Amino acid sequence: MELKEEVHNFMRVALCALISLGYCYFVGKIVRKGVLRFLSILPVVVVFLFIPLSLTSVHMIGAFSFYISWLGNFKLILFAFEKGPLSTPSMTLLRFFAVACFPIDVTQSDKGFSKPNKTSLFTYGTKGLVLAVCLHLYHHHKEDVHPMMAWCVFGLIVYLMLELFVALSSTIVGLFLKVELDQQFDEPYLATSLQDFWGRRWNVMVNRILHPSVYEPMRILSINVVGRLWAPVPAILTTFLVSGIMHELIFFYFTREWPTGEVMLFFALHGVCLVLEVVIKKATRYKWSLPNNLSRPLVLAFVLATSYWLFLPELSRCNMIERAFEDYVAVSELATDVVRTTPVFFK
């Protein structure tokens, strides 16, 4: 599909998303919280699930499936019951749009936007340079290196693309709306446990949405069954199950093929291992733990090994890197055409 046609599709689905969110905003003004508001918003939730199917660009699909179909829908479901970031009192329509679509920290939004400091700019600049080098190596030399090395480079590319994309979109929104946005990644390679990795370092926005929408309700329901001490166990397993389902859905948007189940198994395995970690900590009453210089490489090795086994093959099936290069080439060609057709006095 040509870039111009994809841009038209983007404008169409973006307008659809804005109209749908405007409807939800006014529903919140006239319909009381609870089941009735949820039923009023449910058609929008369904529409948001289908929106990425109108797009073909890997970047467009990734953005809309993650920000709208996943996070946006979960925020709307919480909003139906007067919970979550969209339920902040006296929220304007523009702020409602922004909070629904982006990881805005509403607790700090009145403090204004903090411009990136020199350290963060240097860090992201360095990561951008590393990403460019890895993309070049993977695209042109992946057949010349050991398959394991190619997989490692591929995994690094995916991580860097995700972090830089989220950071860039957050910075742009922060500049326009003058609000503070959540930090989404906090050096996940330094995690000292799976709890630390999934709860505080990796993709923080997902954790902050899944916690009130899945984990907390399940924990409350489990108290009457297994007691308050062990209620987090089924809550953790359910949260990872939901995360697995949503990841399988996102991969379906990319491939338009039936899921293989490997991604679901990845999150089920991590959920079980995290539960074992919690059980051991509770059994020892948090008195026993490995030193950080030993736990960090173990956690990193486990995440990388399971990703190599179950997660990265699904990313490869999407042809994500190749399709990303197609996007870059299309944008480059469009920019070249614009320069060529620009009158001389504008050059």
Salt bridges, closest charged atoms under 4 A:
GLU82 OE1 - ARG37 NH1 2.88
ASP144 OD2 - HIS141 ND1 3.56
GLU163 OE2 - LYS127 NZ 2.89
ASP182 OD1 - ARG208 NH1 2.85
ASP196 OD1 - ARG200 NE 3.22
ASP196 OD2 - ARG201 NE 2.89
GLU216 OE2 - ARG219 NH2 2.54
GLU257 OE1 - ARG317 NH1 2.70
GLU277 OE2 - LYS281 NZ 3.74
GLU314 OE2 - ARG317 NH2 2.46
GLU322 OE2 - LYS142 NZ 2.92
ASP327 OD2 - HIS59 ND1 2.72
